[in-house]
């Protein structure tokens, strides 16, 4: 292509438009890369939180089983103590009656 003296402003405008388009494309590419990195970090944080919650769930389930066994043992001790109390004919001023709390404990898994 042959350049004429009158064509220079047009070429300059065309070159500037191409440069701006390239800058826009570059910003778009950088934004996409930034968004991808942000999404990757977010997925990593969610995975770590999921692992923490799984471990906490296992720990709490274990504690719940231990506490349930302890509660069962205490209920059995209470039952035996009340049976012995009745068997000895203890008739003191305190009347022992079953309490709602003596019933079975619901365990949610």
matplotlib code that plots the C-alpha trace (Angstrom):
import matplotlib.pyplot as plt

x = [0.0, 1.3, 1.0, 0.0, 0.6, -3.1, -3.5, -1.3, -4.1, -6.3, -3.5, -2.8, -6.5, -6.6, -3.5, -4.9, -8.1, -6.2, -4.1, -7.2, -8.9, -5.7, -5.7, -9.4, -8.6, -5.6, -7.8, -10.4, -7.8, -6.3, -9.8, -10.6, -7.3, -8.0, -11.5, -10.2, -7.6, -10.3, -12.6, -9.7, -9.0, -12.7, -13.0, -9.9, -11.3, -14.6, -12.7, -10.8, -14.0, -15.7, -12.7, -12.9, -16.6, -16.2, -13.5, -15.7, -18.7, -16.6, -15.4, -18.8, -20.3, -17.6, -18.3, -22.0, -21.5, -19.3, -21.9, -24.7, -22.9, -22.2, -25.9, -27.0, -24.6, -25.9, -29.5, -28.7, -27.0, -30.0, -32.3, -30.3, -30.1, -33.9, -34.4, -32.1, -33.9, -37.3, -35.9, -34.6, -38.0, -36.6, -39.4, -37.8, -39.2, -37.9, -40.1, -38.3, -40.3, -39.3, -38.2, -38.7, -34.9, -34.4, -35.9, -34.0, -31.8, -32.4, -29.3, -29.2, -26.8]
y = [0.0, 3.4, 6.1, 9.5, 12.6, 13.0, 9.4, 9.9, 11.1, 8.2, 5.7, 7.2, 6.9, 3.4, 2.5, 4.1, 2.2, -1.1, -0.2, 0.5, -2.7, -4.5, -2.8, -3.8, -7.4, -7.4, -6.1, -8.7, -11.5, -10.2, -10.0, -13.5, -14.8, -12.9, -14.4, -17.9, -17.5, -16.1, -19.0, -21.5, -19.9, -20.1, -23.7, -24.5, -22.7, -24.6, -27.9, -27.0, -26.0, -29.2, -31.3, -29.4, -30.0, -33.7, -34.0, -32.0, -34.3, -37.4, -36.0, -34.9, -38.3, -40.0, -37.7, -38.3, -42.1, -41.7, -39.5, -41.8, -44.7, -42.6, -41.6, -45.2, -46.2, -43.5, -44.4, -48.0, -46.9, -44.8, -47.7, -50.0, -47.4, -46.9, -50.7, -51.0, -48.1, -49.8, -53.2, -51.8, -50.3, -46.8, -44.5, -41.2, -37.8, -37.6, -39.5, -40.8, -40.8, -41.3, -38.2, -37.4, -37.0, -40.6, -41.8, -42.7, -40.1, -39.5, -39.6, -37.9, -39.3]
z = [0.0, -0.9, 1.7, 0.8, 2.9, 3.5, 4.8, 7.9, 10.3, 9.2, 9.7, 13.1, 14.1, 12.8, 14.7, 17.9, 17.5, 17.1, 20.1, 22.2, 21.0, 22.0, 25.4, 25.9, 24.9, 27.2, 30.1, 29.4, 29.3, 32.6, 34.2, 33.1, 34.6, 37.8, 38.0, 37.4, 40.2, 42.5, 41.7, 42.3, 45.7, 46.6, 45.6, 47.7, 50.7, 50.4, 50.1, 53.3, 55.1, 54.0, 55.3, 58.6, 59.0, 58.2, 60.9, 63.3, 62.5, 63.2, 66.5, 67.6, 66.7, 68.7, 71.7, 71.3, 71.5, 74.6, 76.3, 75.4, 77.0, 80.1, 80.3, 79.9, 82.7, 85.0, 84.3, 85.2, 88.4, 89.3, 88.6, 90.8, 93.6, 93.5, 93.5, 96.6, 98.3, 97.7, 98.8, 102.1, 102.9, 103.1, 103.8, 104.5, 103.9, 100.4, 98.0, 95.0, 91.8, 88.2, 86.4, 82.7, 82.5, 83.5, 80.2, 77.1, 75.5, 71.8, 69.8, 66.4, 63.9]

ax = plt.figure().add_subplot(projection="3d")
ax.plot(x, y, z, "-o")
ax.set_aspect("equal")
plt.show()
